Every structure is written in C-alpha cells, then in structure tokens.
Amino acid sequence: MIAFYALIPIKTTVLFLGIDYAPHKSFVGRSDTIVLLHFNTLRPYIGLLSIPRDLWVSIPGYGENRINTAHFFAESQQRGSGPQATIKTIEANFGVKADYYVRIRFDGVKEIVNAMDGVTIKLEKPLGGYQAGIHHLSGEKALGFARRRQGADDFFRMEQGQILIKSILLDLMKPTKWTKIPAVLMAAARVVETDIPFWQLPRLGILILRVGIENIDSRMIDRSMTTPYTTDQGASVLLPQWDQIHLLIEEIFHKAY
C-alpha cells in the first residue's frame, strides 16, 4: 500500500508562478517567474523547466502576447483565474498540461527566507551581483538575487531563480533548519496559494528525497531556442523556436520510463 501511494500517479506536473508586485496584496500582476516542475515517480525523476516571461505566444481568448500577461489578463477580470489561464496557455503552446499550481507574490519570498533565518546559496560562477562561492542571504537579499537583471538579462534571472529554489529546499533538509520548519510553513500559508491536495505533498516530498536536490534536472528555454524581436508597438519580445523547444519538452515531460 505504501509503495502504491509513493508511485501513483506516476507523473505529476506543477506550475510555479512568481507574481510581480501587485496592489493591496492581491495577485493581479504578471507572472514574471514561470517554472514547470515535473515529477516522475517510476524513473525516478524531477525536471524543472523555466520559461522566459517575454516569450511571445498565443494566449487563449486574448491573441498573441508575452506569456507572462496570461495571468494578469485573467486575474484582473476574475479573481483566482490567473493560474488556470496560464495553465491553458502553456498547454496550448507547449502541449504540457500542469496538474496543479503554486503561486507566490515576490514580496512573499522575503517572508519565507526570513522565517528560515536566511538561505545559503553556492555559486559556481559570478551571478546576480555575487562572486563565485558560498553566500548566506537574508530575505531581502534573496529576493534581490532572484530578481536582479542589472548587467544581465532574463536568461540569467531564470538561472538565479532556479538556484534560489533549490537552495531553499537544500537548506530546509539540513537538521539545523528543522526547528524553523513550523515558522516557514506559517509564512508560506500567508504568502503562497496552491491547489495541490494535502495528500500529495508527502508523496512529492518522498520523491525529492529519492532523487536528491542536486540531481534535479534543471533546464530552461534559453537563447538558442528564441529569437529577439520588436513588435510593431515597439515591445521587445522573444519569438519561440518551436522545433528546438519541442525537443526539450519531449526530454523532460514525455521521455519513456
């Protein structure tokens, strides 16, 4: 019975959205961080795919626009509809349907990291304003690291976001941080919204332990998969190179067991 619980369903995909600063603690903002987390309990495997916020796609019901506007358009019309609008947009363009979503306002990152008494990141190269090496960041600095694009571009920003996500998970697995978990959960309850059923959380947690944080397959839609373009309104966007993107999607989401 335990084995059945740990393995079924075999595949689960979760959409993670980081919402730009929104008025009055609402979620009426653009999804400037868009990450798909794919769990395969049979392989076992965890894949993480970051999608550029400026990717030019077809948004169901709204026409073509940056992918990060799908959340804003829907949420501004009907509260709570932003995540599903983004899920539909990703399914229409990538052929991948997320089963659940997690969304967090960027200011909520500070609360979670502060509840941990900071997070330690390890950089293999200079990134996000920090030199290569080990750095302990407060909530404010962690948020700044994730959002920093000065002297860089959104592709670096996506890499920084992935590093922060994995660093938070790594830190929370250290015995010295276990006493902080209740405070982290309380902070998350205030700033995170999700439709993941409670019974799914231990199953996904077990898979993370089986795979190991260091072995998460971190990918992104990078420069080679996009073409910079200026729209007739003067907006700088990224046109997708679908032949290359679909190869990446196949590797992460559809690879055989």
C-alpha positions in Angstrom: 0.0 0.0 0.0 2.8 2.4 0.9 4.6 1.6 -2.4 1.3 2.3 -4.3 0.9 5.6 -2.6 4.5 6.6 -3.3 4.3 5.7 -7.0 0.7 6.6 -8.1 0.1 8.8 -10.1 3.4 8.2 -11.8 3.6 11.6 -13.5 2.7 14.9 -11.9 3.4 18.4 -13.3 3.2 21.5 -11.1 3.2 25.1 -12.4 5.1 27.5 -10.2 4.3 31.2 -10.7 6.1 34.2 -9.1 3.8 37.2 -9.3 5.3 40.7 -9.8 4.3 43.3 -7.2 0.6 43.6 -7.1 -1.7 46.2 -5.4 -3.1 45.6 -2.0 -1.6 42.2 -1.5 -3.6 40.8 -4.4 -2.4 38.6 -7.2 -3.3 41.0 -10.0 0.1 41.0 -11.6 2.2 39.5 -14.3 3.8 36.1 -13.7 7.4 37.1 -14.1 8.6 33.7 -12.9 7.2 30.7 -14.7 8.5 27.3 -13.9 7.2 23.8 -14.6 8.2 21.1 -12.2 7.7 17.6 -13.5 7.7 14.6 -11.1 8.0 11.0 -12.4 7.9 8.5 -9.5 8.8 5.5 -11.6 12.1 6.6 -13.2 12.5 8.4 -10.5 13.0 11.9 -12.0 12.3 15.5 -11.2 12.6 18.0 -14.1 12.5 21.8 -13.7 11.8 24.0 -16.7 12.0 27.8 -16.6 10.0 29.7 -19.3 11.1 33.3 -20.3 8.5 35.8 -19.3 8.9 37.6 -22.6 8.2 34.6 -24.8 5.7 35.6 -27.5 2.8 33.0 -27.5 -0.8 32.6 -28.3 -3.0 33.3 -25.2 -6.4 31.6 -25.5 -9.1 34.3 -25.6 -6.6 37.2 -25.9 -4.5 36.6 -29.0 -0.7 36.8 -29.1 1.3 38.4 -26.3 4.0 37.8 -23.8 3.4 34.6 -21.9 3.6 36.5 -18.5 0.5 38.5 -19.4 -1.8 35.5 -19.4 -2.0 35.5 -15.6 -2.6 39.3 -15.5 -5.3 39.4 -18.1 -7.4 36.7 -16.4 -6.7 37.7 -12.8 -7.7 41.4 -13.5 -11.1 40.2 -14.8 -11.8 37.4 -12.3 -10.0 36.9 -9.0 -8.4 33.5 -8.8 -8.5 32.7 -12.6 -4.8 33.7 -13.4 -3.2 30.3 -12.7 -5.7 28.4 -14.8 -5.3 30.9 -17.7 -1.6 30.3 -17.6 -2.0 26.5 -17.4 -4.3 26.7 -20.5 -1.7 29.0 -22.3 1.1 26.5 -21.6 -1.0 23.6 -22.7 -2.0 25.3 -26.0 1.6 26.2 -26.9 3.8 23.5 -25.3 1.4 20.5 -25.2 2.0 20.1 -21.5 -0.8 20.3 -19.0 0.0 21.2 -15.4 -2.0 19.2 -12.8 -1.6 21.8 -10.1 -0.2 25.3 -9.5 1.7 27.2 -6.8 1.8 31.0 -6.9 3.6 33.4 -4.7 4.0 37.2 -4.7 7.6 38.2 -4.9 7.4 40.0 -1.6 6.4 36.7 0.0 9.9 35.3 -0.8 11.3 37.6 1.8 8.9 36.2 4.5 9.8 32.6 3.8 13.5 33.1 3.7 13.5 35.2 6.8 11.5 32.5 8.6 14.4 30.2 7.7 16.9 32.7 9.2 18.3 33.2 5.7 19.3 30.8 2.9 22.7 29.7 1.8 23.5 29.7 -1.9 26.5 28.2 -3.6 27.6 29.8 -6.9 29.9 28.1 -9.4 30.4 31.5 -11.2 29.7 35.2 -10.5 25.9 35.7 -10.8 23.3 38.0 -9.6 25.7 40.6 -8.2 27.7 37.9 -6.2 31.1 36.4 -6.8 31.5 32.6 -7.1 31.4 30.9 -3.7 29.1 30.5 -0.7 26.8 33.3 0.4 24.2 33.5 3.2 21.3 35.7 2.2 18.6 37.4 4.2 15.1 37.5 2.8 15.6 40.9 1.2 18.9 39.8 -0.4 17.4 36.5 -1.6 14.6 38.4 -3.3 17.1 40.8 -4.8 19.2 37.9 -6.1 16.2 36.2 -7.7 15.1 39.4 -9.4 18.4 41.0 -10.3 18.9 41.7 -14.0 21.3 44.6 -13.9 24.1 44.0 -16.4 22.4 40.7 -17.4 19.2 39.6 -19.0 16.2 37.4 -18.2 18.1 34.2 -19.0 20.5 34.9 -16.1 17.4 35.8 -14.0 15.9 32.4 -14.7 19.1 30.7 -13.7 19.2 32.7 -10.4 15.6 31.8 -9.7 16.4 28.1 -10.1 19.4 28.4 -7.8 17.3 30.0 -5.1 14.5 27.4 -5.3 17.0 24.5 -5.0 19.0 26.3 -2.2 15.8 26.8 -0.1 15.0 23.1 -0.5 18.5 22.1 0.4 18.6 24.3 3.5 15.3 23.0 4.8 16.6 19.5 4.6 19.5 20.3 7.0 18.8 19.1 10.6 19.9 22.6 11.9 16.9 24.1 10.0 14.3 21.6 11.1 13.3 23.8 14.1 12.5 26.5 11.6 10.0 24.5 9.6 6.9 25.4 11.6 7.7 29.1 11.1 8.4 28.5 7.4 5.0 26.7 7.0 3.3 29.6 8.7 5.0 32.1 6.4 4.1 30.1 3.4 0.5 29.8 4.4 0.3 33.7 4.4 2.0 34.3 1.0 1.6 31.1 -1.1 -1.5 29.9 -2.8 -1.8 26.4 -4.3 -4.4 23.8 -5.3 -2.1 20.8 -4.6 -4.1 18.4 -2.4 -2.6 17.9 1.1 -2.2 14.2 0.5 0.1 14.8 -2.5 2.7 16.8 -0.5 4.3 13.8 1.4 4.4 11.8 -1.9 6.2 14.6 -3.7 8.5 15.1 -0.7 9.4 11.4 -0.8 10.4 11.7 -4.4 12.6 14.7 -3.8 14.4 12.7 -1.1 14.8 9.8 -3.5 16.1 11.9 -6.4 18.2 14.4 -4.3 18.1 18.2 -4.7 21.4 18.1 -6.5 20.1 15.7 -9.1 17.0 17.7 -10.2 17.2 18.2 -13.9 17.2 22.0 -14.2 16.5 23.3 -17.7 15.4 26.5 -19.3 14.2 27.8 -22.7 17.5 29.6 -23.5 18.8 32.0 -26.1 19.3 29.3 -28.7 15.6 28.5 -28.6 14.4 32.0 -29.1 14.8 35.0 -31.4 14.7 38.6 -30.2 12.0 40.6 -31.9 10.4 44.0 -31.7 6.7 44.2 -32.2 5.0 46.9 -34.2 4.1 48.5 -30.9 7.8 48.7 -30.0 7.8 45.9 -27.4 11.0 43.7 -27.1 9.9 40.1 -27.0 11.3 36.6 -27.7 9.9 34.6 -30.6 10.0 30.8 -29.8 12.0 28.4 -32.0 9.4 25.6 -31.6 11.4 22.8 -33.2 14.1 23.2 -30.5 11.6 23.8 -27.7 9.6 20.7 -28.5 12.7 18.6 -28.4 13.3 19.9 -24.8 9.7 19.3 -23.9 10.0 15.7 -25.1 13.1 15.1 -23.0 11.6 16.4 -19.8 7.9 15.5 -20.0 7.5 12.6 -22.4 10.6 10.5 -22.0 9.9 6.8 -21.7 10.1 5.2 -18.3 
